[in-house]
Amino acid sequence: MDLETSFALASALGIVIWIVAVIVGLLLAYLVIRFGVFHGLRAHTRWVDDGKDVRRYKPQPYETREDRRS
């Protein structure tokens, strides 16, 4: 293999390694953000559910917002 071919292969390999590294980094960032949002929403739902007074208010499946205001 001559010098030009070796340089071309090394350059192509370097570019491929950078592309793969960027894709892996973006995938990891996506997963971290997704798990963070999921955990936050789950914690918020539990916080809201724990604050409900089930003795005072028991929602009915047919009840609308207007019914609760009166």
Secondary structure, DSSP 8 states (H G I E B T S, - for coil): --HHHHHHHHHHHHHHHHHHHHHHHHHHHHHHHHHHHHHHHHHHHHHHHHH--TTT----TT--HHHHH-
